[in-house]
Amino acid sequence: MTFGRLPPVTDLRMDPRKTIVVTGIGVVSPYGIGLDCLREGMLSGKCCLSSTKDLYPGFVGSTAPVSGLLLPERDNTPRYSRSDRLAMVAARDAVVNLDCERAGFRESGVMMASTVAGLSEIDPGIAEDPAAWYRNGGLARAATYPPAHVADAVGEDLGIWGPRCAVSAACASSAMAIALAANLLLDGMAPMMLAGGSDALCPFTLSGFSSLQALDPDPCRPFDQNRKGLNLGEGAAVLVLETLDRAMARNANVLAVLRGWAMTNDAFHSTAPHEQGNGLADCMRLAMEMAEAGREAIGYVNAHGTGTPLNDVAEANAYESVFRGRRRPIPVSSTKSYFGHCLGAAGALEAAITIAAVGCGALLPTLRLTDPIESPSVDWLRGEVRREALPLAMSVSAGFGGSNTALIFGNSAFGRDRP
């Protein structure tokens, strides 16, 4: 981890008992294992999207290049799905610099999200020869299907016996897991929370999005006038969250402050977003209110930005509603243009990317964005990486069924102004 420590608490002007901080980040992405690997890959402008011919011919996506590195002692055990393993590796990465033997760690909680979970492990042979399917470990693979299994896998692997919760709210799932974990910490339900999400790429989800005519046969172009759809990817990300007073007591390296968070639901349509993005706009306003940050204080938005015709327009309308009247347009980009949409893991991966942006002062552009959607209040980032200080940045997630989550991260108490 290349981030420095935050300023002393005396400079933060926050109540340490009610301030949630990030003290660990674990990532498995198409760039490899670790946040540094993810950050450096994206800063270099490398796109991980390529053909998915082995899974679903004719479309592009990305996979995590970690075959053979995923918990080799369990690789041949059907008890853990690929989504489980991705989550377990990310969680191990998140706690690598923590003293896991310190009192209180075992009582910590796990809040993990997934939408695919063990779906990729369900053998279609069950319909052809149920007896053979059973003899070959099919029942054990089927047991990994529930999204809750991902949280159990992480908890069991790390020996954490505090509260375990699972979230499956479509593409906002892991961002929502982070927000819910923060709420549990404020309620005193656990001394520390591991929160994030994991999803593996599988033919079922590719065919499902294809049936919705939502996939782009080429690398996606979020927020471009000529966008065609999304690409799917896989990965996992886990944040270690705790209150600032606890982090100070154990002299932890604080990587970021979770300054504000909010969750809303449009209750509009099972798959389509509200055209004006009203629910998403409300979500961002609520998160900004919690962070005591006005529209001028947010320096960057890591957008949901899938590249689908409907989502991108709704999202642009939401930004226009929230940030209209700023002295300068709000910088916005979609990091899904680098490795696709990782479904239940997307929100946590993008939270990690947003924290990295705050830590190193780098605003990533949207790849392949040449003709942006017209939105006067938005500065669509494209071209080169932009370098500037980012006291506060927001990560936005949206999902089927109208689920929305906004997370605001900061490296200090800068920007504490009212709207």
C-alpha positions as CSV (number, residue, x, y, z in Angstrom):
1,M,0.0,0.0,0.0
2,T,1.5,3.3,-1.1
3,F,-0.8,5.7,0.7
4,G,0.5,7.7,3.7
5,R,-1.1,8.0,7.0
6,L,-3.9,10.5,7.5
7,P,-3.3,13.7,9.6
8,P,-3.5,13.2,13.3
9,V,-7.0,13.1,14.7
10,T,-6.6,16.6,16.2
11,D,-6.7,17.8,12.5
12,L,-9.7,15.9,11.6
13,R,-12.3,17.8,13.6
14,M,-14.4,14.6,13.9
15,D,-15.9,12.6,16.7
16,P,-13.6,9.5,16.7
17,R,-16.4,7.3,18.1
18,K,-18.7,8.1,15.2
19,T,-16.2,8.4,12.4
20,I,-15.8,5.3,10.2
21,V,-12.4,4.8,8.7
22,V,-10.8,2.3,6.2
23,T,-7.8,0.4,7.6
24,G,-7.4,-2.3,5.1
25,I,-8.2,-2.9,1.4
26,G,-8.1,-6.3,-0.4
27,V,-8.6,-6.6,-4.2
28,V,-8.8,-9.4,-6.8
29,S,-9.3,-7.8,-10.2
30,P,-8.5,-8.6,-13.9
31,Y,-5.2,-6.9,-13.2
32,G,-4.2,-9.4,-10.4
33,I,-4.2,-9.4,-6.7
34,G,-3.9,-6.2,-4.6
35,L,-4.9,-2.6,-4.8
36,D,-1.5,-1.5,-6.0
37,C,-1.8,-3.8,-8.9
38,L,-5.2,-2.5,-9.8
39,R,-4.2,1.1,-9.4
40,E,-1.0,0.9,-11.5
41,G,-2.8,-1.1,-14.2
42,M,-5.5,1.5,-14.5
43,L,-3.1,4.5,-14.3
44,S,-1.2,2.9,-17.2
45,G,-4.5,3.0,-19.3
46,K,-4.5,-0.8,-19.8
47,C,-7.9,-2.2,-20.8
48,C,-8.5,-5.8,-19.6
49,L,-11.5,-6.4,-21.9
50,S,-11.1,-9.2,-24.4
51,S,-13.1,-12.0,-26.1
52,T,-15.1,-14.3,-23.9
53,K,-15.2,-17.0,-26.6
54,D,-14.7,-19.8,-24.1
55,L,-17.8,-18.7,-22.2
56,Y,-20.0,-16.8,-24.5
57,P,-18.8,-16.4,-28.1
58,G,-19.2,-13.0,-29.7
59,F,-18.9,-10.8,-26.6
60,V,-16.1,-9.3,-24.6
61,G,-15.4,-9.3,-20.9
62,S,-12.7,-9.8,-18.4
63,T,-11.5,-12.5,-15.9
64,A,-9.3,-12.4,-12.9
65,P,-5.9,-14.0,-14.0
66,V,-5.4,-15.9,-10.7
67,S,-6.0,-19.5,-11.7
68,G,-3.7,-21.7,-9.7
69,L,-3.1,-19.0,-7.1
70,L,-6.5,-19.2,-5.5
71,L,-6.1,-21.2,-2.2
72,P,-4.4,-24.2,-3.8
73,E,-5.1,-26.4,-0.8
74,R,-8.8,-26.0,-1.6
75,D,-8.8,-25.8,-5.4
76,N,-10.1,-29.3,-5.7
77,T,-12.8,-29.0,-3.0
78,P,-16.3,-28.4,-4.4
79,R,-17.3,-26.8,-1.1
80,Y,-16.1,-23.4,-2.3
81,S,-17.2,-21.7,-5.5
82,R,-15.1,-19.4,-7.6
83,S,-16.9,-16.5,-6.2
84,D,-16.1,-17.8,-2.7
85,R,-12.4,-18.1,-3.6
86,L,-12.2,-14.7,-5.1
87,A,-13.7,-13.3,-1.9
88,M,-11.4,-15.3,0.4
89,V,-8.3,-14.1,-1.5
90,A,-9.5,-10.5,-1.3
91,A,-10.2,-10.8,2.4
92,R,-6.8,-12.2,3.1
93,D,-5.3,-9.3,1.1
94,A,-7.3,-6.8,3.2
95,V,-6.1,-8.1,6.5
96,V,-2.5,-8.8,5.5
97,N,-1.2,-5.8,7.5
98,L,-3.6,-6.3,10.5
99,D,-2.7,-8.0,13.7
100,C,-5.3,-10.7,13.4
101,E,-4.4,-12.2,16.8
102,R,-5.2,-8.9,18.5
103,A,-8.1,-9.1,20.9
104,G,-11.3,-8.2,19.2
105,F,-10.5,-9.4,15.7
106,R,-12.2,-12.7,16.1
107,E,-15.4,-10.9,17.2
108,S,-15.4,-8.8,14.0
109,G,-18.2,-9.1,11.5
110,V,-18.4,-9.9,7.8
111,M,-20.8,-8.2,5.3
112,M,-20.3,-9.7,1.8
113,A,-22.3,-9.2,-1.3
114,S,-22.8,-11.3,-4.4
115,T,-25.3,-11.8,-7.2
116,V,-23.7,-14.8,-9.0
117,A,-22.3,-16.5,-5.9
118,G,-22.0,-20.3,-6.7
119,L,-24.2,-20.2,-9.8
120,S,-21.2,-20.9,-12.0
121,E,-20.6,-24.2,-10.1
122,I,-24.1,-25.7,-10.8
123,D,-23.4,-28.5,-13.3
124,P,-26.0,-28.7,-16.1
125,G,-25.5,-32.5,-15.9
126,I,-28.1,-32.6,-13.1
127,A,-30.8,-32.6,-15.7
128,E,-29.1,-35.3,-17.8
129,D,-27.9,-37.8,-15.1
130,P,-28.8,-36.8,-11.5
131,A,-27.1,-39.9,-10.0
132,A,-23.8,-39.1,-11.7
133,W,-24.2,-35.4,-10.8
134,Y,-24.5,-36.4,-7.2
135,R,-21.6,-38.9,-7.2
136,N,-19.3,-36.2,-8.8
137,G,-19.9,-33.7,-5.9
138,G,-22.8,-31.9,-7.5
139,L,-24.6,-31.5,-4.1
140,A,-21.6,-29.8,-2.5
141,R,-21.4,-27.4,-5.5
142,A,-25.1,-26.6,-5.3
143,A,-24.6,-25.7,-1.6
144,T,-22.4,-22.8,-2.7
145,Y,-25.2,-21.2,-4.7
146,P,-26.7,-19.0,-2.0
147,P,-25.1,-15.5,-1.8
148,A,-24.7,-15.9,2.0
149,H,-22.2,-18.7,1.3
150,V,-19.6,-16.0,0.3
151,A,-19.9,-14.3,3.7
152,D,-19.6,-17.7,5.4
153,A,-16.5,-18.7,3.4
154,V,-14.7,-15.4,4.3
155,G,-15.7,-15.8,8.0
156,E,-14.6,-19.4,8.2
157,D,-11.3,-18.8,6.3
158,L,-10.3,-16.0,8.7
159,G,-11.8,-17.4,11.8
160,I,-14.1,-14.5,12.3
161,W,-17.1,-15.3,14.5
162,G,-18.9,-12.0,14.7
163,P,-22.1,-11.1,12.8
164,R,-22.2,-12.4,9.2
165,C,-24.5,-10.9,6.7
166,A,-25.1,-11.2,3.0
167,V,-26.4,-8.6,0.5
168,S,-27.8,-9.4,-2.9
169,A,-29.3,-6.2,-4.3
170,A,-28.2,-6.5,-7.9
171,C,-25.3,-4.2,-9.1
172,A,-25.4,-2.0,-6.0
173,S,-24.8,-5.0,-3.7
174,S,-21.2,-4.5,-2.5
175,A,-21.5,-0.7,-2.2
176,M,-24.6,-1.4,-0.1
177,A,-22.6,-3.9,2.0
178,I,-20.1,-1.2,2.9
179,A,-22.9,1.2,3.9
180,L,-24.6,-1.4,6.0
181,A,-21.4,-2.5,7.6
182,A,-20.7,1.2,8.6
183,N,-24.2,1.3,10.2
184,L,-23.4,-1.8,12.2
185,L,-20.2,-0.2,13.5
186,L,-22.1,2.9,14.6
187,D,-24.6,0.7,16.4
188,G,-21.8,-1.1,18.2
189,M,-22.6,-4.5,16.8
190,A,-18.9,-5.4,16.1
191,P,-15.5,-3.9,16.7
192,M,-14.5,-4.2,13.1
193,M,-16.2,-5.1,9.8
194,L,-15.0,-6.7,6.7
195,A,-17.3,-5.5,3.9
196,G,-17.3,-6.0,0.2
197,G,-18.4,-8.3,-2.6
198,S,-17.4,-11.0,-5.0
199,D,-18.7,-12.3,-8.3
200,A,-17.3,-14.7,-10.9
201,L,-18.0,-14.5,-14.6
202,C,-20.2,-17.3,-15.9
203,P,-22.2,-18.2,-19.0
204,F,-25.6,-17.9,-17.2
205,T,-25.2,-14.2,-16.5
206,L,-23.7,-13.5,-19.9
207,S,-26.7,-15.1,-21.6
208,G,-29.1,-13.3,-19.2
209,F,-27.7,-9.9,-20.1
210,S,-27.6,-10.9,-23.7
211,S,-31.3,-11.7,-23.6
212,L,-31.9,-8.1,-22.3
213,Q,-29.8,-6.9,-25.3
214,A,-27.6,-5.1,-22.8
215,L,-24.2,-6.4,-23.9
216,D,-21.7,-4.6,-26.2
217,P,-19.9,-7.0,-28.6
218,D,-17.0,-4.6,-28.4
219,P,-15.2,-2.9,-25.4
220,C,-17.8,-0.7,-23.8
221,R,-18.0,3.1,-24.2
222,P,-19.8,4.5,-21.1
223,F,-21.4,7.9,-21.5
224,D,-20.6,8.1,-25.2
225,Q,-23.3,9.0,-27.6
226,N,-22.5,5.8,-29.6
227,R,-22.5,3.4,-26.6
228,K,-24.0,0.0,-27.3
229,G,-24.1,-1.7,-23.9
230,L,-22.0,-3.2,-21.1
231,N,-19.3,-5.8,-20.7
232,L,-19.1,-8.2,-17.8
233,G,-16.1,-8.9,-15.6
234,E,-15.2,-10.7,-12.4
235,G,-13.4,-9.9,-9.2
236,A,-13.7,-9.2,-5.5
237,A,-12.9,-6.4,-3.1
238,V,-13.0,-6.2,0.7
239,L,-12.6,-3.1,2.9
240,V,-11.7,-3.3,6.6
241,L,-13.9,-0.7,8.4
242,E,-13.7,0.4,12.0
243,T,-14.3,3.5,14.1
244,L,-11.6,6.1,14.3
245,D,-11.2,5.8,18.0
246,R,-10.5,2.0,17.7
247,A,-8.1,2.6,14.8
248,M,-6.2,5.2,16.9
249,A,-6.1,2.9,19.9
250,R,-4.2,0.3,18.0
251,N,-2.1,2.8,16.0
252,A,-3.6,1.6,12.7
253,N,-2.7,3.0,9.3
254,V,-5.9,4.8,8.3
255,L,-6.3,4.7,4.5
256,A,-9.4,6.8,4.1
257,V,-12.4,8.2,6.0
258,L,-15.9,7.0,5.0
259,R,-17.4,10.5,5.3
260,G,-20.9,9.8,4.1
261,W,-23.1,7.1,2.7
262,A,-26.7,6.6,1.7
263,M,-29.1,4.0,0.1
264,T,-32.3,4.6,-1.8
265,N,-34.6,2.7,-4.1
266,D,-36.5,4.0,-7.1
267,A,-39.3,1.4,-6.9
268,F,-39.7,2.2,-10.6
269,H,-39.0,-0.8,-12.8
270,S,-37.4,-4.3,-12.4
271,T,-34.6,-3.5,-14.8
272,A,-34.9,0.0,-16.3
273,P,-33.7,3.0,-14.3
274,H,-35.9,6.1,-13.8
275,E,-35.2,8.3,-16.8
276,Q,-34.5,11.4,-14.7
277,G,-32.4,9.5,-12.2
278,N,-34.4,10.9,-9.3
279,G,-33.7,8.1,-6.8
280,L,-30.0,8.2,-7.6
281,A,-30.0,12.0,-7.2
282,D,-31.7,11.7,-3.8
283,C,-29.1,9.1,-2.8
284,M,-26.2,11.4,-3.6
285,R,-27.8,14.3,-1.8
286,L,-28.3,12.2,1.3
287,A,-24.7,11.0,1.3
288,M,-23.5,14.6,0.9
289,E,-25.7,15.7,3.8
290,M,-24.3,13.0,6.0
291,A,-20.7,14.0,5.0
292,E,-21.6,17.7,5.6
293,A,-20.3,18.4,2.1
294,G,-21.8,20.7,-0.4
295,R,-21.7,20.2,-4.1
296,E,-18.5,22.2,-4.4
297,A,-16.7,19.9,-1.9
298,I,-17.0,16.8,-4.0
299,G,-13.9,16.7,-6.3
300,Y,-14.7,13.6,-8.3
301,V,-17.4,11.0,-8.9
302,N,-16.6,7.4,-9.8
303,A,-19.8,6.7,-11.8
304,H,-21.8,3.6,-12.1
305,G,-21.4,4.1,-15.8
306,T,-22.3,0.8,-17.4
307,G,-22.5,1.9,-21.0
308,T,-26.1,1.0,-21.6
309,P,-28.3,3.5,-23.4
310,L,-30.8,3.9,-20.6
311,N,-28.5,3.8,-17.5
312,D,-26.1,6.4,-18.8
313,V,-28.8,8.9,-19.6
314,A,-30.5,8.5,-16.2
315,E,-27.2,8.8,-14.5
316,A,-26.2,11.9,-16.4
317,N,-29.6,13.4,-15.5
318,A,-29.0,12.6,-11.8
319,Y,-25.6,14.4,-11.9
320,E,-27.2,17.4,-13.6
321,S,-29.8,17.6,-10.9
322,V,-27.3,17.3,-8.0
323,F,-24.4,19.4,-9.3
324,R,-26.1,22.1,-11.4
325,G,-24.8,25.5,-10.3
326,R,-21.3,24.4,-9.3
327,R,-18.5,26.9,-10.1
328,R,-17.1,24.3,-12.4
329,P,-18.6,21.0,-13.8
330,I,-18.2,18.0,-11.6
331,P,-15.5,15.6,-12.9
332,V,-17.0,12.2,-13.6
333,S,-15.7,8.9,-15.2
334,S,-16.6,5.3,-15.4
335,T,-13.9,2.8,-14.4
336,K,-16.0,0.0,-15.9
337,S,-14.5,1.0,-19.2
338,Y,-11.2,-0.7,-18.0
339,F,-12.5,-4.2,-17.0
340,G,-16.2,-4.2,-17.3
341,H,-19.1,-4.6,-14.9
342,C,-18.3,-7.0,-12.0
343,L,-21.9,-7.1,-10.8
344,G,-22.1,-7.8,-7.1
345,A,-18.4,-6.9,-6.7
346,A,-18.6,-3.7,-8.7
347,G,-19.4,-1.3,-5.9
348,A,-16.6,-2.5,-3.6
349,L,-14.1,-2.5,-6.5
350,E,-15.1,1.0,-7.4
351,A,-14.9,2.1,-3.7
352,A,-11.4,0.8,-3.6
353,I,-10.6,2.7,-6.8
354,T,-12.1,5.9,-5.4
355,I,-10.0,5.5,-2.3
356,A,-6.9,5.1,-4.4
357,A,-7.9,8.2,-6.4
358,V,-8.2,10.2,-3.2
359,G,-4.9,8.8,-1.9
360,C,-2.8,9.6,-5.0
361,G,-4.7,12.5,-6.4
362,A,-5.4,10.9,-9.8
363,L,-8.7,11.2,-11.7
364,L,-9.0,8.3,-14.2
365,P,-10.6,9.0,-17.6
366,T,-13.3,6.9,-19.2
367,L,-11.7,4.9,-21.9
368,R,-13.0,5.2,-25.5
369,L,-15.1,8.2,-24.7
370,T,-15.0,10.4,-27.8
371,D,-18.5,12.0,-28.1
372,P,-19.9,12.4,-24.5
373,I,-23.5,12.7,-23.6
374,E,-24.4,16.4,-23.4
375,S,-24.6,17.5,-19.7
376,P,-23.5,21.1,-18.9
377,S,-22.8,20.3,-15.2
378,V,-20.6,17.3,-15.9
379,D,-16.9,17.3,-16.8
380,W,-16.7,13.9,-18.5
381,L,-13.1,12.8,-17.9
382,R,-11.3,11.4,-21.0
383,G,-7.9,11.3,-22.5
384,E,-5.1,11.6,-20.0
385,V,-5.1,10.9,-16.2
386,R,-5.8,14.2,-14.4
387,R,-3.7,15.0,-11.3
388,E,-5.3,17.1,-8.6
389,A,-5.9,17.0,-4.9
390,L,-9.1,15.2,-4.0
391,P,-10.2,15.9,-0.4
392,L,-13.5,14.2,-1.1
393,A,-14.7,11.8,-3.8
394,M,-17.9,9.9,-4.3
395,S,-18.5,6.4,-5.6
396,V,-22.0,5.8,-7.1
397,S,-23.7,2.4,-7.6
398,A,-27.1,1.5,-9.1
399,G,-28.8,-1.8,-9.8
400,F,-31.8,-3.6,-11.1
401,G,-34.9,-3.0,-9.1
402,G,-33.9,0.6,-8.5
403,S,-31.3,0.0,-5.8
404,N,-28.9,3.0,-5.4
405,T,-25.9,3.5,-3.1
406,A,-23.5,6.5,-2.7
407,L,-20.3,6.4,-0.7
408,I,-18.1,9.5,0.0
409,F,-14.5,9.0,0.9
410,G,-12.0,11.6,2.1
411,N,-8.5,11.8,3.4
412,S,-9.3,14.5,6.0
413,A,-12.0,16.8,7.2
414,F,-11.6,19.1,4.2
415,G,-14.8,20.3,2.6
416,R,-17.1,20.4,5.6
417,D,-19.4,23.0,4.2
418,R,-23.1,23.1,3.9
419,P,-24.9,22.9,0.5
